[in-house]
Amino acid sequence: MFHKKIKQKEYDVENQKPVIRCSICTGEQVAGFKNIHTGKFEEIMLINGEKDLEAFMAMYGLSAVPKEY
């Protein structure tokens, strides 16, 4: 009935890119941001299903997020 309004957050567009890191062994998926220059990954949230992915994309105003293995 009442939906929580998701507050849109910001990230450093010039130095970071959104990525979903996937484990080949376990299948675990973690959404976060990868520094373009250093390659350091900053974890934001665990992705357990499609709803979590949609919530992450809505939180940061993203239309698509590439996966890395």
C-alpha positions in Angstrom: 0.0 0.0 0.0 2.7 2.5 1.0 6.0 2.2 -0.7 9.2 3.6 0.7 10.7 6.3 -1.5 14.2 5.3 -2.4 16.6 8.3 -1.8 18.9 8.6 -4.8 22.6 8.5 -3.8 25.6 9.8 -5.8 29.0 8.3 -6.6 32.2 9.7 -8.2 31.3 9.3 -11.9 34.8 10.4 -13.0 36.7 7.9 -10.9 34.3 5.0 -10.3 32.2 2.7 -12.4 29.3 0.6 -11.2 30.0 -3.2 -11.3 28.5 -6.4 -10.1 31.2 -8.8 -8.9 30.2 -12.4 -9.4 32.0 -15.5 -7.9 32.5 -18.3 -10.3 32.6 -20.9 -7.5 29.7 -19.9 -5.3 27.6 -17.7 -7.6 27.6 -14.9 -5.0 27.0 -11.5 -6.4 28.0 -8.2 -4.8 27.1 -4.8 -6.2 29.5 -1.9 -5.8 31.9 0.5 -7.5 35.3 -0.1 -9.0 37.9 2.7 -9.1 38.9 3.2 -12.8 42.5 4.1 -11.9 43.4 1.7 -9.1 41.0 -1.2 -9.7 40.0 -1.1 -6.0 36.4 -2.4 -5.5 34.1 -0.8 -2.9 31.2 -3.2 -1.9 27.8 -1.6 -1.4 25.4 -4.5 -1.1 24.9 -8.2 -1.6 22.6 -9.2 -4.5 20.4 -12.1 -3.6 17.9 -11.7 -6.4 16.4 -9.5 -9.1 14.7 -7.2 -6.5 18.1 -6.4 -4.9 19.6 -5.6 -8.3 16.7 -3.3 -9.1 17.0 -1.6 -5.7 20.8 -1.0 -6.3 20.1 0.5 -9.7 17.3 2.7 -8.4 19.4 3.8 -5.5 22.1 5.3 -7.8 20.0 6.0 -10.9 21.6 3.4 -13.1 20.1 1.8 -16.2 22.5 -1.1 -16.5 25.3 -2.6 -14.5 28.0 -4.9 -16.1 29.1 -8.1 -14.4 32.7 -9.0 -13.6 33.9 -12.5 -12.8 
